[in-house]
């Protein structure tokens, strides 16, 4: 096993070990890694983890697509609130 977190993350992603990749993204607080885990989670049908990753990375575009695709009005409402907080000056 390698001590390099980036290499561990890449290995976890290539082996489809999404939960392990998520843990590494959390340890590094990496928005980029959360987005990657969110995308692969979505492809694999793990919608709960995908949403969690998109929220952590504040990937509003993916969240908008995610919530609107599933007709999740509550999710869309939360997204509006998050976006308003993010864009306040």
PyMOL Python script that loads the backbone (N, CA, C, O; Angstrom):
from pymol import cmd

cmd.read_pdbstr("""\
ATOM      1  N   UNK A   1       0.843  -1.178   0.000  1.00  0.00           N
ATOM      2  CA  UNK A   1       0.000   0.000   0.000  1.00  0.00           C
ATOM      3  C   UNK A   1       0.887   1.239   0.000  1.00  0.00           C
ATOM      4  O   UNK A   1       1.927   1.271   0.658  1.00  0.00           O
ATOM      5  N   UNK A   2       0.486   2.208  -0.707  1.00  0.00           N
ATOM      6  CA  UNK A   2       1.258   3.432  -0.865  1.00  0.00           C
ATOM      7  C   UNK A   2       0.869   4.479   0.188  1.00  0.00           C
ATOM      8  O   UNK A   2      -0.306   4.586   0.539  1.00  0.00           O
ATOM      9  N   UNK A   3       1.830   5.245   0.692  1.00  0.00           N
ATOM     10  CA  UNK A   3       1.505   6.287   1.664  1.00  0.00           C
ATOM     11  C   UNK A   3       0.996   7.581   1.003  1.00  0.00           C
ATOM     12  O   UNK A   3       0.467   8.457   1.687  1.00  0.00           O
ATOM     13  N   UNK A   4       1.153   7.699  -0.306  1.00  0.00           N
ATOM     14  CA  UNK A   4       0.760   8.898  -1.039  1.00  0.00           C
ATOM     15  C   UNK A   4      -0.773   8.932  -1.183  1.00  0.00           C
ATOM     16  O   UNK A   4      -1.368   8.074  -1.835  1.00  0.00           O
ATOM     17  N   UNK A   5      -1.395   9.945  -0.560  1.00  0.00           N
ATOM     18  CA  UNK A   5      -2.870  10.050  -0.575  1.00  0.00           C
ATOM     19  C   UNK A   5      -3.435  10.221  -1.989  1.00  0.00           C
ATOM     20  O   UNK A   5      -4.495   9.676  -2.300  1.00  0.00           O
ATOM     21  N   UNK A   6      -2.744  10.964  -2.836  1.00  0.00           N
ATOM     22  CA  UNK A   6      -3.229  11.155  -4.203  1.00  0.00           C
ATOM     23  C   UNK A   6      -3.227   9.835  -4.960  1.00  0.00           C
ATOM     24  O   UNK A   6      -4.156   9.530  -5.709  1.00  0.00           O
ATOM     25  N   UNK A   7      -2.176   9.061  -4.755  1.00  0.00           N
ATOM     26  CA  UNK A   7      -2.087   7.760  -5.415  1.00  0.00           C
ATOM     27  C   UNK A   7      -3.159   6.824  -4.862  1.00  0.00           C
ATOM     28  O   UNK A   7      -3.784   6.082  -5.621  1.00  0.00           O
ATOM     29  N   UNK A   8      -3.376   6.853  -3.555  1.00  0.00           N
ATOM     30  CA  UNK A   8      -4.421   6.035  -2.944  1.00  0.00           C
ATOM     31  C   UNK A   8      -5.790   6.407  -3.517  1.00  0.00           C
ATOM     32  O   UNK A   8      -6.617   5.541  -3.802  1.00  0.00           O
ATOM     33  N   UNK A   9      -6.007   7.700  -3.677  1.00  0.00           N
ATOM     34  CA  UNK A   9      -7.275   8.160  -4.229  1.00  0.00           C
ATOM     35  C   UNK A   9      -7.462   7.642  -5.650  1.00  0.00           C
ATOM     36  O   UNK A   9      -8.521   7.116  -5.992  1.00  0.00           O
ATOM     37  N   UNK A  10      -6.436   7.790  -6.468  1.00  0.00           N
ATOM     38  CA  UNK A  10      -6.509   7.314  -7.852  1.00  0.00           C
ATOM     39  C   UNK A  10      -6.751   5.801  -7.914  1.00  0.00           C
ATOM     40  O   UNK A  10      -7.524   5.320  -8.743  1.00  0.00           O
ATOM     41  N   UNK A  11      -6.084   5.068  -7.035  1.00  0.00           N
ATOM     42  CA  UNK A  11      -6.290   3.615  -6.989  1.00  0.00           C
ATOM     43  C   UNK A  11      -7.720   3.277  -6.581  1.00  0.00           C
ATOM     44  O   UNK A  11      -8.365   2.423  -7.189  1.00  0.00           O
ATOM     45  N   UNK A  12      -8.200   3.949  -5.559  1.00  0.00           N
ATOM     46  CA  UNK A  12      -9.569   3.698  -5.097  1.00  0.00           C
ATOM     47  C   UNK A  12     -10.571   3.975  -6.213  1.00  0.00           C
ATOM     48  O   UNK A  12     -11.516   3.211  -6.410  1.00  0.00           O
ATOM     49  N   UNK A  13     -10.363   5.062  -6.936  1.00  0.00           N
ATOM     50  CA  UNK A  13     -11.271   5.400  -8.036  1.00  0.00           C
ATOM     51  C   UNK A  13     -11.194   4.360  -9.149  1.00  0.00           C
ATOM     52  O   UNK A  13     -12.223   3.942  -9.681  1.00  0.00           O
ATOM     53  N   UNK A  14      -9.987   3.942  -9.501  1.00  0.00           N
ATOM     54  CA  UNK A  14      -9.845   2.978 -10.595  1.00  0.00           C
ATOM     55  C   UNK A  14     -10.390   1.602 -10.213  1.00  0.00           C
ATOM     56  O   UNK A  14     -10.812   0.837 -11.081  1.00  0.00           O
ATOM     57  N   UNK A  15     -10.382   1.287  -8.912  1.00  0.00           N
ATOM     58  CA  UNK A  15     -10.920   0.007  -8.443  1.00  0.00           C
ATOM     59  C   UNK A  15     -12.386   0.110  -8.054  1.00  0.00           C
ATOM     60  O   UNK A  15     -12.970  -0.849  -7.550  1.00  0.00           O
ATOM     61  N   UNK A  16     -12.982   1.282  -8.290  1.00  0.00           N
ATOM     62  CA  UNK A  16     -14.389   1.526  -7.997  1.00  0.00           C
ATOM     63  C   UNK A  16     -14.696   1.385  -6.506  1.00  0.00           C
ATOM     64  O   UNK A  16     -15.785   0.956  -6.122  1.00  0.00           O
ATOM     65  N   UNK A  17     -13.727   1.750  -5.678  1.00  0.00           N
ATOM     66  CA  UNK A  17     -13.904   1.736  -4.223  1.00  0.00           C
ATOM     67  C   UNK A  17     -14.275   3.153  -3.800  1.00  0.00           C
ATOM     68  O   UNK A  17     -13.462   3.910  -3.270  1.00  0.00           O
ATOM     69  N   UNK A  18     -15.533   3.475  -4.058  1.00  0.00           N
ATOM     70  CA  UNK A  18     -16.028   4.838  -3.919  1.00  0.00           C
ATOM     71  C   UNK A  18     -15.948   5.332  -2.476  1.00  0.00           C
ATOM     72  O   UNK A  18     -15.554   6.472  -2.231  1.00  0.00           O
ATOM     73  N   UNK A  19     -16.316   4.491  -1.537  1.00  0.00           N
ATOM     74  CA  UNK A  19     -16.294   4.903  -0.126  1.00  0.00           C
ATOM     75  C   UNK A  19     -14.878   5.246   0.321  1.00  0.00           C
ATOM     76  O   UNK A  19     -14.668   6.223   1.041  1.00  0.00           O
ATOM     77  N   UNK A  20     -13.904   4.438  -0.108  1.00  0.00           N
ATOM     78  CA  UNK A  20     -12.508   4.714   0.236  1.00  0.00           C
ATOM     79  C   UNK A  20     -12.052   6.037  -0.380  1.00  0.00           C
ATOM     80  O   UNK A  20     -11.360   6.825   0.265  1.00  0.00           O
ATOM     81  N   UNK A  21     -12.441   6.270  -1.620  1.00  0.00           N
ATOM     82  CA  UNK A  21     -12.088   7.524  -2.292  1.00  0.00           C
ATOM     83  C   UNK A  21     -12.726   8.713  -1.570  1.00  0.00           C
ATOM     84  O   UNK A  21     -12.112   9.773  -1.447  1.00  0.00           O
ATOM     85  N   UNK A  22     -13.948   8.533  -1.100  1.00  0.00           N
ATOM     86  CA  UNK A  22     -14.634   9.597  -0.371  1.00  0.00           C
ATOM     87  C   UNK A  22     -13.886   9.935   0.917  1.00  0.00           C
ATOM     88  O   UNK A  22     -13.720  11.108   1.252  1.00  0.00           O
ATOM     89  N   UNK A  23     -13.441   8.919   1.630  1.00  0.00           N
ATOM     90  CA  UNK A  23     -12.705   9.134   2.885  1.00  0.00           C
ATOM     91  C   UNK A  23     -11.430   9.939   2.627  1.00  0.00           C
ATOM     92  O   UNK A  23     -11.094  10.844   3.390  1.00  0.00           O
ATOM     93  N   UNK A  24     -10.735   9.606   1.560  1.00  0.00           N
ATOM     94  CA  UNK A  24      -9.513  10.340   1.217  1.00  0.00           C
ATOM     95  C   UNK A  24      -9.843  11.789   0.858  1.00  0.00           C
ATOM     96  O   UNK A  24      -9.133  12.708   1.264  1.00  0.00           O
ATOM     97  N   UNK A  25     -10.916  11.991   0.099  1.00  0.00           N
ATOM     98  CA  UNK A  25     -11.342  13.349  -0.255  1.00  0.00           C
ATOM     99  C   UNK A  25     -11.669  14.143   1.004  1.00  0.00           C
ATOM    100  O   UNK A  25     -11.356  15.330   1.088  1.00  0.00           O
ATOM    101  N   UNK A  26     -12.297  13.496   1.981  1.00  0.00           N
ATOM    102  CA  UNK A  26     -12.629  14.155   3.248  1.00  0.00           C
ATOM    103  C   UNK A  26     -11.369  14.532   4.009  1.00  0.00           C
ATOM    104  O   UNK A  26     -11.266  15.640   4.536  1.00  0.00           O
ATOM    105  N   UNK A  27     -10.411  13.617   4.068  1.00  0.00           N
ATOM    106  CA  UNK A  27      -9.166  13.872   4.793  1.00  0.00           C
ATOM    107  C   UNK A  27      -8.422  15.060   4.194  1.00  0.00           C
ATOM    108  O   UNK A  27      -7.814  15.852   4.915  1.00  0.00           O
ATOM    109  N   UNK A  28      -8.475  15.174   2.898  1.00  0.00           N
ATOM    110  CA  UNK A  28      -7.748  16.246   2.215  1.00  0.00           C
ATOM    111  C   UNK A  28      -8.606  17.485   2.000  1.00  0.00           C
ATOM    112  O   UNK A  28      -8.112  18.518   1.548  1.00  0.00           O
ATOM    113  N   UNK A  29      -9.893  17.379   2.326  1.00  0.00           N
ATOM    114  CA  UNK A  29     -10.844  18.463   2.081  1.00  0.00           C
ATOM    115  C   UNK A  29     -10.691  18.993   0.664  1.00  0.00           C
ATOM    116  O   UNK A  29     -10.563  20.196   0.436  1.00  0.00           O
ATOM    117  N   UNK A  30     -10.708  18.061  -0.280  1.00  0.00           N
ATOM    118  CA  UNK A  30     -10.465  18.387  -1.676  1.00  0.00           C
ATOM    119  C   UNK A  30     -11.763  18.486  -2.465  1.00  0.00           C
ATOM    120  O   UNK A  30     -12.453  17.489  -2.680  1.00  0.00           O
ATOM    121  N   UNK A  31     -12.078  19.681  -2.886  1.00  0.00           N
ATOM    122  CA  UNK A  31     -13.270  19.913  -3.688  1.00  0.00           C
ATOM    123  C   UNK A  31     -13.207  19.132  -5.000  1.00  0.00           C
ATOM    124  O   UNK A  31     -14.198  18.552  -5.444  1.00  0.00           O
ATOM    125  N   UNK A  32     -12.040  19.130  -5.601  1.00  0.00           N
ATOM    126  CA  UNK A  32     -11.857  18.418  -6.871  1.00  0.00           C
ATOM    127  C   UNK A  32     -12.115  16.917  -6.697  1.00  0.00           C
ATOM    128  O   UNK A  32     -12.763  16.292  -7.536  1.00  0.00           O
ATOM    129  N   UNK A  33     -11.611  16.353  -5.617  1.00  0.00           N
ATOM    130  CA  UNK A  33     -11.805  14.921  -5.372  1.00  0.00           C
ATOM    131  C   UNK A  33     -13.264  14.622  -5.046  1.00  0.00           C
ATOM    132  O   UNK A  33     -13.804  13.609  -5.489  1.00  0.00           O
ATOM    133  N   UNK A  34     -13.906  15.502  -4.270  1.00  0.00           N
ATOM    134  CA  UNK A  34     -15.323  15.294  -3.982  1.00  0.00           C
ATOM    135  C   UNK A  34     -16.144  15.287  -5.266  1.00  0.00           C
ATOM    136  O   UNK A  34     -17.065  14.483  -5.406  1.00  0.00           O
ATOM    137  N   UNK A  35     -15.820  16.171  -6.200  1.00  0.00           N
ATOM    138  CA  UNK A  35     -16.546  16.206  -7.470  1.00  0.00           C
ATOM    139  C   UNK A  35     -16.367  14.892  -8.229  1.00  0.00           C
ATOM    140  O   UNK A  35     -17.325  14.364  -8.794  1.00  0.00           O
ATOM    141  N   UNK A  36     -15.143  14.366  -8.243  1.00  0.00           N
ATOM    142  CA  UNK A  36     -14.886  13.102  -8.937  1.00  0.00           C
ATOM    143  C   UNK A  36     -15.654  11.961  -8.289  1.00  0.00           C
ATOM    144  O   UNK A  36     -16.248  11.132  -8.979  1.00  0.00           O
ATOM    145  N   UNK A  37     -15.640  11.919  -6.957  1.00  0.00           N
ATOM    146  CA  UNK A  37     -16.366  10.862  -6.245  1.00  0.00           C
ATOM    147  C   UNK A  37     -17.869  11.023  -6.497  1.00  0.00           C
ATOM    148  O   UNK A  37     -18.578  10.033  -6.675  1.00  0.00           O
ATOM    149  N   UNK A  38     -18.349  12.259  -6.513  1.00  0.00           N
ATOM    150  CA  UNK A  38     -19.763  12.505  -6.790  1.00  0.00           C
ATOM    151  C   UNK A  38     -20.168  12.013  -8.171  1.00  0.00           C
ATOM    152  O   UNK A  38     -21.221  11.397  -8.336  1.00  0.00           O
ATOM    153  N   UNK A  39     -19.334  12.284  -9.152  1.00  0.00           N
ATOM    154  CA  UNK A  39     -19.635  11.852 -10.519  1.00  0.00           C
ATOM    155  C   UNK A  39     -19.687  10.326 -10.627  1.00  0.00           C
ATOM    156  O   UNK A  39     -20.605   9.771 -11.231  1.00  0.00           O
ATOM    157  N   UNK A  40     -18.691   9.653 -10.034  1.00  0.00           N
ATOM    158  CA  UNK A  40     -18.657   8.188 -10.133  1.00  0.00           C
ATOM    159  C   UNK A  40     -19.791   7.572  -9.305  1.00  0.00           C
ATOM    160  O   UNK A  40     -20.332   6.528  -9.669  1.00  0.00           O
ATOM    161  N   UNK A  41     -20.145   8.216  -8.204  1.00  0.00           N
ATOM    162  CA  UNK A  41     -21.260   7.730  -7.386  1.00  0.00           C
ATOM    163  C   UNK A  41     -22.568   7.816  -8.168  1.00  0.00           C
ATOM    164  O   UNK A  41     -23.397   6.907  -8.120  1.00  0.00           O
ATOM    165  N   UNK A  42     -22.734   8.901  -8.875  1.00  0.00           N
ATOM    166  CA  UNK A  42     -23.933   9.092  -9.688  1.00  0.00           C
ATOM    167  C   UNK A  42     -24.024   8.025 -10.770  1.00  0.00           C
ATOM    168  O   UNK A  42     -25.090   7.451 -10.996  1.00  0.00           O
ATOM    169  N   UNK A  43     -22.917   7.762 -11.431  1.00  0.00           N
ATOM    170  CA  UNK A  43     -22.873   6.738 -12.479  1.00  0.00           C
ATOM    171  C   UNK A  43     -23.225   5.361 -11.914  1.00  0.00           C
ATOM    172  O   UNK A  43     -23.877   4.551 -12.573  1.00  0.00           O
ATOM    173  N   UNK A  44     -22.775   5.112 -10.672  1.00  0.00           N
ATOM    174  CA  UNK A  44     -23.014   3.815 -10.039  1.00  0.00           C
ATOM    175  C   UNK A  44     -24.343   3.729  -9.301  1.00  0.00           C
ATOM    176  O   UNK A  44     -24.645   2.709  -8.681  1.00  0.00           O
ATOM    177  N   UNK A  45     -25.132   4.787  -9.362  1.00  0.00           N
ATOM    178  CA  UNK A  45     -26.449   4.760  -8.747  1.00  0.00           C
ATOM    179  C   UNK A  45     -26.457   5.014  -7.253  1.00  0.00           C
ATOM    180  O   UNK A  45     -27.471   4.784  -6.593  1.00  0.00           O
ATOM    181  N   UNK A  46     -25.348   5.483  -6.711  1.00  0.00           N
ATOM    182  CA  UNK A  46     -25.289   5.812  -5.289  1.00  0.00           C
ATOM    183  C   UNK A  46     -25.633   7.293  -5.152  1.00  0.00           C
ATOM    184  O   UNK A  46     -24.761   8.140  -4.958  1.00  0.00           O
ATOM    185  N   UNK A  47     -26.935   7.579  -5.257  1.00  0.00           N
ATOM    186  CA  UNK A  47     -27.406   8.953  -5.319  1.00  0.00           C
ATOM    187  C   UNK A  47     -27.176   9.719  -4.021  1.00  0.00           C
ATOM    188  O   UNK A  47     -26.896  10.918  -4.042  1.00  0.00           O
ATOM    189  N   UNK A  48     -27.293   9.029  -2.901  1.00  0.00           N
ATOM    190  CA  UNK A  48     -27.095   9.688  -1.612  1.00  0.00           C
ATOM    191  C   UNK A  48     -25.653  10.178  -1.478  1.00  0.00           C
ATOM    192  O   UNK A  48     -25.422  11.308  -1.047  1.00  0.00           O
ATOM    193  N   UNK A  49     -24.692   9.344  -1.841  1.00  0.00           N
ATOM    194  CA  UNK A  49     -23.289   9.751  -1.767  1.00  0.00           C
ATOM    195  C   UNK A  49     -22.981  10.830  -2.806  1.00  0.00           C
ATOM    196  O   UNK A  49     -22.218  11.757  -2.536  1.00  0.00           O
ATOM    197  N   UNK A  50     -23.568  10.707  -3.983  1.00  0.00           N
ATOM    198  CA  UNK A  50     -23.350  11.721  -5.023  1.00  0.00           C
ATOM    199  C   UNK A  50     -23.808  13.091  -4.529  1.00  0.00           C
ATOM    200  O   UNK A  50     -23.090  14.082  -4.672  1.00  0.00           O
ATOM    201  N   UNK A  51     -24.993  13.141  -3.953  1.00  0.00           N
ATOM    202  CA  UNK A  51     -25.517  14.405  -3.432  1.00  0.00           C
ATOM    203  C   UNK A  51     -24.593  14.954  -2.343  1.00  0.00           C
ATOM    204  O   UNK A  51     -24.283  16.145  -2.330  1.00  0.00           O
ATOM    205  N   UNK A  52     -24.158  14.091  -1.440  1.00  0.00           N
ATOM    206  CA  UNK A  52     -23.270  14.509  -0.352  1.00  0.00           C
ATOM    207  C   UNK A  52     -21.977  15.112  -0.905  1.00  0.00           C
ATOM    208  O   UNK A  52     -21.506  16.139  -0.416  1.00  0.00           O
ATOM    209  N   UNK A  53     -21.412  14.472  -1.921  1.00  0.00           N
ATOM    210  CA  UNK A  53     -20.178  14.968  -2.534  1.00  0.00           C
ATOM    211  C   UNK A  53     -20.391  16.302  -3.229  1.00  0.00           C
ATOM    212  O   UNK A  53     -19.578  17.216  -3.089  1.00  0.00           O
ATOM    213  N   UNK A  54     -21.475  16.416  -3.973  1.00  0.00           N
ATOM    214  CA  UNK A  54     -21.750  17.667  -4.674  1.00  0.00           C
ATOM    215  C   UNK A  54     -21.985  18.814  -3.688  1.00  0.00           C
ATOM    216  O   UNK A  54     -21.604  19.955  -3.949  1.00  0.00           O
ATOM    217  N   UNK A  55     -22.620  18.496  -2.551  1.00  0.00           N
ATOM    218  CA  UNK A  55     -22.812  19.514  -1.525  1.00  0.00           C
ATOM    219  C   UNK A  55     -21.475  19.927  -0.915  1.00  0.00           C
ATOM    220  O   UNK A  55     -21.221  21.117  -0.730  1.00  0.00           O
ATOM    221  N   UNK A  56     -20.626  18.961  -0.602  1.00  0.00           N
ATOM    222  CA  UNK A  56     -19.329  19.262   0.006  1.00  0.00           C
ATOM    223  C   UNK A  56     -18.449  20.095  -0.925  1.00  0.00           C
ATOM    224  O   UNK A  56     -17.709  20.971  -0.478  1.00  0.00           O
ATOM    225  N   UNK A  57     -18.538  19.811  -2.210  1.00  0.00           N
ATOM    226  CA  UNK A  57     -17.710  20.550  -3.172  1.00  0.00           C
ATOM    227  C   UNK A  57     -18.376  21.845  -3.634  1.00  0.00           C
ATOM    228  O   UNK A  57     -17.786  22.622  -4.383  1.00  0.00           O
ATOM    229  N   UNK A  58     -19.599  22.066  -3.185  1.00  0.00           N
ATOM    230  CA  UNK A  58     -20.405  23.210  -3.616  1.00  0.00           C
ATOM    231  C   UNK A  58     -20.479  23.285  -5.132  1.00  0.00           C
ATOM    232  O   UNK A  58     -20.340  24.348  -5.738  1.00  0.00           O
ATOM    233  N   UNK A  59     -20.700  22.126  -5.717  1.00  0.00           N
ATOM    234  CA  UNK A  59     -20.842  22.010  -7.167  1.00  0.00           C
ATOM    235  C   UNK A  59     -22.301  22.287  -7.521  1.00  0.00           C
ATOM    236  O   UNK A  59     -23.089  21.366  -7.735  1.00  0.00           O
ATOM    237  N   UNK A  60     -22.639  23.563  -7.578  1.00  0.00           N
ATOM    238  CA  UNK A  60     -24.022  23.973  -7.787  1.00  0.00           C
ATOM    239  C   UNK A  60     -24.570  23.514  -9.132  1.00  0.00           C
ATOM    240  O   UNK A  60     -25.757  23.202  -9.232  1.00  0.00           O
ATOM    241  N   UNK A  61     -23.748  23.465 -10.153  1.00  0.00           N
ATOM    242  CA  UNK A  61     -24.212  23.008 -11.465  1.00  0.00           C
ATOM    243  C   UNK A  61     -24.671  21.556 -11.405  1.00  0.00           C
ATOM    244  O   UNK A  61     -25.737  21.210 -11.915  1.00  0.00           O
ATOM    245  N   UNK A  62     -23.858  20.711 -10.779  1.00  0.00           N
ATOM    246  CA  UNK A  62     -24.225  19.294 -10.669  1.00  0.00           C
ATOM    247  C   UNK A  62     -25.449  19.119  -9.783  1.00  0.00           C
ATOM    248  O   UNK A  62     -26.315  18.294 -10.073  1.00  0.00           O
ATOM    249  N   UNK A  63     -25.523  19.894  -8.700  1.00  0.00           N
ATOM    250  CA  UNK A  63     -26.690  19.814  -7.824  1.00  0.00           C
ATOM    251  C   UNK A  63     -27.960  20.244  -8.550  1.00  0.00           C
ATOM    252  O   UNK A  63     -29.011  19.626  -8.381  1.00  0.00           O
ATOM    253  N   UNK A  64     -27.872  21.290  -9.350  1.00  0.00           N
ATOM    254  CA  UNK A  64     -29.032  21.744 -10.117  1.00  0.00           C
ATOM    255  C   UNK A  64     -29.508  20.644 -11.066  1.00  0.00           C
ATOM    256  O   UNK A  64     -30.702  20.357 -11.141  1.00  0.00           O
ATOM    257  N   UNK A  65     -28.588  20.042 -11.774  1.00  0.00           N
ATOM    258  CA  UNK A  65     -28.932  18.950 -12.681  1.00  0.00           C
ATOM    259  C   UNK A  65     -29.493  17.762 -11.902  1.00  0.00           C
ATOM    260  O   UNK A  65     -30.490  17.160 -12.303  1.00  0.00           O
ATOM    261  N   UNK A  66     -28.848  17.433 -10.794  1.00  0.00           N
ATOM    262  CA  UNK A  66     -29.258  16.312  -9.954  1.00  0.00           C
ATOM    263  C   UNK A  66     -30.689  16.500  -9.452  1.00  0.00           C
ATOM    264  O   UNK A  66     -31.534  15.626  -9.642  1.00  0.00           O
ATOM    265  N   UNK A  67     -30.957  17.631  -8.817  1.00  0.00           N
ATOM    266  CA  UNK A  67     -32.284  17.868  -8.241  1.00  0.00           C
ATOM    267  C   UNK A  67     -33.359  18.026  -9.305  1.00  0.00           C
ATOM    268  O   UNK A  67     -34.466  17.511  -9.147  1.00  0.00           O
ATOM    269  N   UNK A  68     -33.051  18.726 -10.375  1.00  0.00           N
ATOM    270  CA  UNK A  68     -34.070  18.925 -11.409  1.00  0.00           C
ATOM    271  C   UNK A  68     -34.366  17.629 -12.156  1.00  0.00           C
ATOM    272  O   UNK A  68     -35.496  17.421 -12.599  1.00  0.00           O
ATOM    273  N   UNK A  69     -33.382  16.764 -12.301  1.00  0.00           N
ATOM    274  CA  UNK A  69     -33.604  15.483 -12.979  1.00  0.00           C
ATOM    275  C   UNK A  69     -34.555  14.590 -12.206  1.00  0.00           C
ATOM    276  O   UNK A  69     -35.312  13.814 -12.789  1.00  0.00           O
ATOM    277  N   UNK A  70     -34.507  14.707 -10.887  1.00  0.00           N
ATOM    278  CA  UNK A  70     -35.344  13.851 -10.041  1.00  0.00           C
ATOM    279  C   UNK A  70     -36.579  14.566  -9.523  1.00  0.00           C
ATOM    280  O   UNK A  70     -37.342  14.010  -8.733  1.00  0.00           O
ATOM    281  N   UNK A  71     -36.773  15.797  -9.969  1.00  0.00           N
ATOM    282  CA  UNK A  71     -37.954  16.551  -9.547  1.00  0.00           C
ATOM    283  C   UNK A  71     -37.968  16.799  -8.050  1.00  0.00           C
ATOM    284  O   UNK A  71     -39.028  16.812  -7.424  1.00  0.00           O
ATOM    285  N   UNK A  72     -36.787  16.996  -7.478  1.00  0.00           N
ATOM    286  CA  UNK A  72     -36.653  17.196  -6.030  1.00  0.00           C
ATOM    287  C   UNK A  72     -36.792  18.680  -5.714  1.00  0.00           C
ATOM    288  O   UNK A  72     -35.810  19.422  -5.700  1.00  0.00           O
ATOM    289  N   UNK A  73     -38.038  19.101  -5.460  1.00  0.00           N
ATOM    290  CA  UNK A  73     -38.309  20.508  -5.187  1.00  0.00           C
ATOM    291  C   UNK A  73     -37.613  20.963  -3.909  1.00  0.00           C
ATOM    292  O   UNK A  73     -37.085  22.074  -3.859  1.00  0.00           O
ATOM    293  N   UNK A  74     -37.605  20.120  -2.873  1.00  0.00           N
ATOM    294  CA  UNK A  74     -36.949  20.477  -1.615  1.00  0.00           C
ATOM    295  C   UNK A  74     -35.452  20.662  -1.829  1.00  0.00           C
ATOM    296  O   UNK A  74     -34.855  21.594  -1.290  1.00  0.00           O
ATOM    297  N   UNK A  75     -34.851  19.784  -2.608  1.00  0.00           N
ATOM    298  CA  UNK A  75     -33.431  19.910  -2.923  1.00  0.00           C
ATOM    299  C   UNK A  75     -33.140  21.196  -3.671  1.00  0.00           C
ATOM    300  O   UNK A  75     -32.155  21.879  -3.389  1.00  0.00           O
ATOM    301  N   UNK A  76     -34.000  21.526  -4.629  1.00  0.00           N
ATOM    302  CA  UNK A  76     -33.829  22.769  -5.385  1.00  0.00           C
ATOM    303  C   UNK A  76     -33.945  23.989  -4.473  1.00  0.00           C
ATOM    304  O   UNK A  76     -33.207  24.962  -4.630  1.00  0.00           O
ATOM    305  N   UNK A  77     -34.871  23.930  -3.525  1.00  0.00           N
ATOM    306  CA  UNK A  77     -35.039  25.037  -2.579  1.00  0.00           C
ATOM    307  C   UNK A  77     -33.797  25.203  -1.707  1.00  0.00           C
ATOM    308  O   UNK A  77     -33.344  26.323  -1.473  1.00  0.00           O
ATOM    309  N   UNK A  78     -33.248  24.084  -1.226  1.00  0.00           N
ATOM    310  CA  UNK A  78     -32.016  24.135  -0.425  1.00  0.00           C
ATOM    311  C   UNK A  78     -30.855  24.680  -1.256  1.00  0.00           C
ATOM    312  O   UNK A  78     -30.013  25.428  -0.759  1.00  0.00           O
ATOM    313  N   UNK A  79     -30.830  24.291  -2.524  1.00  0.00           N
ATOM    314  CA  UNK A  79     -29.772  24.760  -3.417  1.00  0.00           C
ATOM    315  C   UNK A  79     -29.833  26.281  -3.588  1.00  0.00           C
ATOM    316  O   UNK A  79     -28.802  26.952  -3.582  1.00  0.00           O
ATOM    317  N   UNK A  80     -31.030  26.809  -3.736  1.00  0.00           N
ATOM    318  CA  UNK A  80     -31.199  28.256  -3.856  1.00  0.00           C
ATOM    319  C   UNK A  80     -30.655  28.948  -2.610  1.00  0.00           C
ATOM    320  O   UNK A  80     -29.953  29.954  -2.708  1.00  0.00           O
ATOM    321  N   UNK A  81     -30.985  28.400  -1.427  1.00  0.00           N
ATOM    322  CA  UNK A  81     -30.494  28.979  -0.174  1.00  0.00           C
ATOM    323  C   UNK A  81     -28.975  28.933  -0.099  1.00  0.00           C
ATOM    324  O   UNK A  81     -28.338  29.911   0.293  1.00  0.00           O
ATOM    325  N   UNK A  82     -28.395  27.797  -0.475  1.00  0.00           N
ATOM    326  CA  UNK A  82     -26.932  27.663  -0.462  1.00  0.00           C
ATOM    327  C   UNK A  82     -26.278  28.658  -1.411  1.00  0.00           C
ATOM    328  O   UNK A  82     -25.290  29.307  -1.068  1.00  0.00           O
ATOM    329  N   UNK A  83     -26.838  28.765  -2.596  1.00  0.00           N
ATOM    330  CA  UNK A  83     -26.273  29.673  -3.599  1.00  0.00           C
ATOM    331  C   UNK A  83     -26.377  31.123  -3.138  1.00  0.00           C
ATOM    332  O   UNK A  83     -25.449  31.909  -3.333  1.00  0.00           O
ATOM    333  N   UNK A  84     -27.498  31.472  -2.532  1.00  0.00           N
ATOM    334  CA  UNK A  84     -27.658  32.840  -2.041  1.00  0.00           C
ATOM    335  C   UNK A  84     -26.630  33.149  -0.962  1.00  0.00           C
ATOM    336  O   UNK A  84     -26.065  34.243  -0.949  1.00  0.00           O
ATOM    337  N   UNK A  85     -26.374  32.203  -0.053  1.00  0.00           N
ATOM    338  CA  UNK A  85     -25.371  32.400   0.999  1.00  0.00           C
ATOM    339  C   UNK A  85     -23.986  32.539   0.388  1.00  0.00           C
ATOM    340  O   UNK A  85     -23.193  33.378   0.815  1.00  0.00           O
ATOM    341  N   UNK A  86     -23.700  31.718  -0.607  1.00  0.00           N
ATOM    342  CA  UNK A  86     -22.377  31.728  -1.248  1.00  0.00           C
ATOM    343  C   UNK A  86     -22.120  33.027  -1.996  1.00  0.00           C
ATOM    344  O   UNK A  86     -20.990  33.515  -2.023  1.00  0.00           O
ATOM    345  N   UNK A  87     -23.155  33.590  -2.600  1.00  0.00           N
ATOM    346  CA  UNK A  87     -22.969  34.753  -3.465  1.00  0.00           C
ATOM    347  C   UNK A  87     -23.201  36.074  -2.760  1.00  0.00           C
ATOM    348  O   UNK A  87     -23.072  37.134  -3.372  1.00  0.00           O
ATOM    349  N   UNK A  88     -23.547  36.026  -1.464  1.00  0.00           N
ATOM    350  CA  UNK A  88     -23.724  37.272  -0.720  1.00  0.00           C
ATOM    351  C   UNK A  88     -22.389  37.973  -0.532  1.00  0.00           C
ATOM    352  O   UNK A  88     -21.357  37.338  -0.316  1.00  0.00           O
ATOM    353  N   UNK A  89     -22.431  39.248  -0.617  1.00  0.00           N
ATOM    354  CA  UNK A  89     -21.214  40.045  -0.443  1.00  0.00           C
ATOM    355  C   UNK A  89     -21.253  40.769   0.874  1.00  0.00           C
ATOM    356  O   UNK A  89     -20.317  41.495   1.207  1.00  0.00           O
TER     357      UNK A  89
END
""", "prot")
cmd.dss("prot")
cmd.show_as("cartoon", "prot")
cmd.util.cbc("prot")
cmd.orient("prot")
